[in-house]
Amino acid sequence: MSDRVTITINDNVAEVALSRPEKMNALDLEMFRAIGEAGESLKGNKAVRAVVLHGQGANFCAGIDTSVFGTLIAEIDDIREQMLNPPAGEVANLFQKPSFVWQELGVPVIAALQGAVYGGGAQIALGADFRIAAPDVRFSIMESKWGLIPDMGITQNLPKLLRADQAKELMMTGRILDAPEALSLGLVTRLADDPLNAARSFAAELVTRSPEVLRDAKRLVEESWSATDGYGLKLEAELQAKIIASPNQVEAVMANVQKRKPAFK
């Protein structure tokens, strides 16, 4: 297991911690892989009946590590290949797996959110079954800032939470929501002064229920509320593969880095 993520298991609850606090738990390529592998490692573990997902330090996850953009451009053909062709037996590609893997688990997953929950971090949080947020949380589907669309499994969870117009507005503007607005929209389940302890308490309550009830209640909702597995993920990848490393996407990154207004073509 990478040092980007740590896992501890006690009393039938697995705690998965994003462990890059010095970078606000931002997502580099190693982090993408590590989160997906962490989720995969819990599949079939009968000692685990609930998962608490959280970020170490003051933030849950600030989204993409901007240093990744250089790698993406330099290796764009390989990146597009990975986006459009998930590994054998998978419907989610490398970049979608950190969010979608939590929906694949047959146990409830509770995300404890604090500080920044931006971009890819927001999509990972949305992949959980429940989101308990601190009053200081700042939530944003931020990909438009970088000239991108959200493509980490957003199609599999956001339609269960928001109206279409609300989803479009947040995806197009990338604006940052405070905790009360995120709660009012249904993007977080509830607020708590100490979201990690609240998530631990909730997980402890859930594991007193029958494992079959937890598994099948989750399955019932996932299979009846969301888009068919694979279709939305494939569409995300196809659209993003056209956008990523395009002139306007590169300009969006450069304008942000240089702190100037972008000049799109």
C-alpha positions as CSV (number, residue, x, y, z in Angstrom):
1,M,0.0,0.0,0.0
2,S,1.3,3.5,-0.9
3,D,2.0,6.0,1.9
4,R,-0.5,8.2,0.1
5,V,-3.3,6.3,1.9
6,T,-3.5,4.5,5.3
7,I,-6.0,1.9,6.4
8,T,-6.8,0.7,9.9
9,I,-9.5,-1.8,10.8
10,N,-11.1,-2.0,14.2
11,D,-14.4,-3.4,15.4
12,N,-15.6,-4.1,11.9
13,V,-14.9,-0.5,10.7
14,A,-12.2,0.3,8.2
15,E,-10.8,3.8,8.4
16,V,-9.2,5.0,5.1
17,A,-7.2,8.2,5.4
18,L,-5.9,10.3,2.6
19,S,-2.4,10.9,3.9
20,R,-0.9,13.8,2.1
21,P,-1.8,16.7,4.4
22,E,1.2,18.8,3.5
23,K,-0.4,19.1,0.0
24,M,-4.0,19.3,1.2
25,N,-4.3,15.7,0.2
26,A,-4.2,16.8,-3.5
27,L,-4.4,14.1,-6.1
28,D,-1.2,13.2,-8.0
29,L,-1.0,10.1,-10.1
30,E,0.2,8.0,-7.2
31,M,-2.7,9.3,-5.1
32,F,-5.2,8.2,-7.8
33,R,-3.8,4.7,-7.8
34,A,-3.5,4.5,-4.0
35,I,-7.1,5.4,-3.3
36,G,-8.4,3.0,-5.9
37,E,-6.2,0.2,-4.5
38,A,-7.3,1.0,-0.9
39,G,-10.9,0.5,-1.9
40,E,-10.1,-2.7,-3.8
41,S,-8.2,-4.1,-0.8
42,L,-11.4,-3.9,1.3
43,K,-13.6,-5.9,-1.1
44,G,-14.5,-9.3,0.2
45,N,-13.0,-8.5,3.7
46,K,-15.7,-9.9,5.9
47,A,-14.2,-8.2,8.9
48,V,-15.2,-4.9,7.4
49,R,-18.9,-3.8,7.7
50,A,-18.5,-0.1,7.3
51,V,-15.8,2.3,6.0
52,V,-14.9,5.8,7.3
53,L,-13.1,7.8,4.6
54,H,-11.3,11.0,5.7
55,G,-8.4,13.3,5.0
56,Q,-5.5,13.9,7.3
57,G,-4.8,17.4,8.3
58,A,-7.1,20.4,7.9
59,N,-8.6,19.4,4.5
60,F,-10.3,16.4,3.0
61,C,-8.9,16.8,-0.5
62,A,-8.1,19.9,-2.6
63,G,-8.5,18.2,-5.9
64,I,-5.9,17.8,-8.6
65,D,-2.3,18.5,-7.8
66,T,-1.5,21.1,-10.4
67,S,2.0,19.6,-10.9
68,V,0.1,16.7,-12.6
69,F,-0.8,18.9,-15.6
70,G,2.7,18.8,-16.9
71,T,2.8,15.0,-16.8
72,L,-0.7,14.9,-18.5
73,I,0.5,17.0,-21.4
74,A,3.8,15.2,-21.8
75,E,2.1,11.8,-21.8
76,I,-1.3,12.8,-23.2
77,D,-1.6,9.8,-25.7
78,D,-1.0,7.3,-22.9
79,I,-3.4,9.2,-20.6
80,R,-6.1,9.3,-23.2
81,E,-5.6,5.5,-23.7
82,Q,-6.0,4.9,-20.0
83,M,-9.1,7.1,-19.9
84,L,-10.9,5.4,-22.8
85,N,-9.8,1.8,-21.9
86,P,-10.4,0.8,-18.3
87,P,-8.5,-2.3,-17.1
88,A,-10.0,-5.6,-18.0
89,G,-13.0,-6.4,-15.9
90,E,-13.5,-2.8,-14.8
91,V,-16.0,-0.1,-15.9
92,A,-14.1,2.7,-14.2
93,N,-10.7,4.0,-15.5
94,L,-7.7,4.9,-13.4
95,F,-9.1,8.4,-12.7
96,Q,-12.6,7.3,-11.9
97,K,-11.7,4.5,-9.6
98,P,-11.0,6.6,-6.5
99,S,-14.6,7.7,-6.5
100,F,-16.4,4.7,-8.0
101,V,-14.7,2.1,-5.9
102,W,-16.7,3.2,-2.8
103,Q,-19.9,2.5,-4.7
104,E,-18.6,-1.0,-5.6
105,L,-18.1,-1.9,-1.9
106,G,-21.0,-3.9,-0.4
107,V,-20.8,-1.9,2.8
108,P,-21.7,1.7,3.8
109,V,-19.0,4.3,3.3
110,I,-19.0,7.5,5.3
111,A,-16.9,10.4,4.3
112,A,-15.8,12.8,7.0
113,L,-15.2,16.2,5.4
114,Q,-13.3,19.3,6.6
115,G,-11.7,22.2,5.0
116,A,-11.3,22.1,1.2
117,V,-13.4,19.5,-0.7
118,Y,-12.5,20.6,-4.3
119,G,-12.7,19.1,-7.7
120,G,-11.6,15.5,-7.6
121,G,-11.9,15.6,-3.8
122,A,-15.6,16.5,-4.1
123,Q,-16.1,13.6,-6.5
124,I,-14.4,11.2,-4.2
125,A,-16.7,12.4,-1.4
126,L,-19.7,12.0,-3.6
127,G,-18.7,8.4,-4.2
128,A,-19.4,7.7,-0.5
129,D,-22.8,6.8,0.8
130,F,-22.9,9.5,3.4
131,R,-21.0,12.8,3.9
132,I,-20.6,14.4,7.3
133,A,-19.1,17.8,7.0
134,A,-17.6,20.3,9.4
135,P,-19.0,23.8,9.5
136,D,-15.9,25.2,7.8
137,V,-16.1,22.9,4.8
138,R,-15.7,24.5,1.4
139,F,-17.2,22.3,-1.4
140,S,-16.7,22.8,-5.1
141,I,-17.0,20.8,-8.3
142,M,-14.1,22.9,-9.5
143,E,-12.9,21.2,-12.8
144,S,-14.1,24.1,-15.0
145,K,-11.5,26.3,-13.4
146,W,-8.9,24.2,-15.2
147,G,-10.8,24.0,-18.4
148,L,-12.1,20.4,-17.7
149,I,-15.3,18.7,-16.9
150,P,-15.8,16.5,-13.9
151,D,-15.0,12.9,-15.0
152,M,-14.3,10.9,-11.8
153,G,-17.7,9.2,-11.5
154,I,-19.9,12.2,-11.2
155,T,-22.5,10.6,-13.4
156,Q,-22.9,7.8,-11.0
157,N,-23.8,9.9,-7.9
158,L,-24.7,13.5,-8.6
159,P,-28.0,12.7,-10.4
160,K,-29.1,11.1,-7.1
161,L,-28.6,14.3,-5.2
162,L,-29.3,17.3,-7.4
163,R,-31.7,18.6,-10.1
164,A,-30.1,18.8,-13.5
165,D,-30.0,22.6,-13.5
166,Q,-28.3,22.7,-10.2
167,A,-25.7,20.2,-11.3
168,K,-25.0,22.1,-14.5
169,E,-24.6,25.4,-12.6
170,L,-22.1,23.9,-10.2
171,M,-20.2,22.1,-12.9
172,M,-20.0,25.1,-15.2
173,T,-19.1,27.7,-12.7
174,G,-17.0,25.7,-10.3
175,R,-18.1,28.1,-7.5
176,I,-17.3,27.3,-3.9
177,L,-20.2,26.4,-1.6
178,D,-20.1,26.9,2.2
179,A,-21.3,24.2,4.5
180,P,-24.9,25.5,4.9
181,E,-25.4,25.7,1.1
182,A,-23.8,22.3,0.5
183,L,-26.2,20.9,3.1
184,S,-29.3,22.6,1.7
185,L,-28.5,21.2,-1.8
186,G,-28.1,17.7,-0.4
187,L,-24.4,17.4,-1.3
188,V,-23.6,16.6,2.4
189,T,-25.7,14.5,4.6
190,R,-25.3,16.5,7.8
191,L,-23.0,18.9,9.6
192,A,-21.0,18.1,12.7
193,D,-18.4,20.1,14.7
194,D,-16.2,17.0,14.7
195,P,-17.1,15.2,11.5
196,L,-14.5,12.4,12.0
197,N,-15.9,11.4,15.4
198,A,-19.4,11.8,14.1
199,A,-18.6,9.4,11.2
200,R,-17.0,6.9,13.6
201,S,-20.1,7.0,15.8
202,F,-22.3,6.5,12.8
203,A,-20.2,3.6,11.6
204,A,-20.3,2.0,15.0
205,E,-24.1,2.2,14.9
206,L,-24.4,0.8,11.4
207,V,-22.2,-2.3,12.2
208,T,-24.8,-3.3,14.8
209,R,-27.2,-4.0,11.9
210,S,-27.3,-7.1,9.8
211,P,-24.6,-7.1,7.1
212,E,-27.1,-8.3,4.6
213,V,-29.4,-5.3,5.3
214,L,-26.5,-2.9,4.9
215,R,-25.3,-4.6,1.7
216,D,-28.7,-4.9,0.1
217,A,-30.1,-1.5,1.1
218,K,-27.1,0.0,-0.5
219,R,-27.5,-2.1,-3.6
220,L,-31.2,-1.3,-3.8
221,V,-30.5,2.4,-4.0
222,E,-27.4,2.2,-6.2
223,E,-29.2,0.1,-8.8
224,S,-32.4,2.0,-8.9
225,W,-31.3,5.6,-8.5
226,S,-28.3,6.0,-10.8
227,A,-27.3,5.6,-14.4
228,T,-26.4,2.2,-15.6
229,D,-22.9,1.2,-14.5
230,G,-20.5,2.0,-17.3
231,Y,-22.5,4.3,-19.5
232,G,-21.9,7.5,-17.6
233,L,-18.3,6.6,-16.9
234,K,-17.7,5.9,-20.6
235,L,-19.3,9.2,-21.5
236,E,-17.2,11.1,-19.0
237,A,-14.0,9.6,-20.4
238,E,-14.9,10.2,-24.0
239,L,-15.7,13.9,-23.4
240,Q,-12.7,14.5,-21.2
241,A,-10.3,12.8,-23.7
242,K,-11.3,15.5,-26.2
243,I,-10.9,18.4,-23.8
244,I,-7.7,17.4,-21.9
245,A,-4.5,19.0,-23.2
246,S,-6.5,21.0,-25.8
247,P,-5.4,24.6,-26.4
248,N,-8.2,26.0,-24.2
249,Q,-7.6,23.6,-21.4
250,V,-3.9,24.4,-21.4
251,E,-4.8,28.1,-21.4
252,A,-7.1,27.6,-18.4
253,V,-4.2,26.1,-16.4
254,M,-1.7,28.7,-17.5
255,A,-4.1,31.6,-16.7
256,N,-4.6,30.2,-13.2
257,V,-0.9,29.6,-12.6
258,Q,-0.1,33.1,-13.9
259,K,-3.0,34.7,-12.1
260,R,-4.5,36.3,-15.1
261,K,-7.7,36.3,-17.1
262,P,-7.8,33.4,-19.6
263,A,-7.9,34.2,-23.4
264,F,-9.9,31.3,-24.8
265,K,-10.1,30.7,-28.5
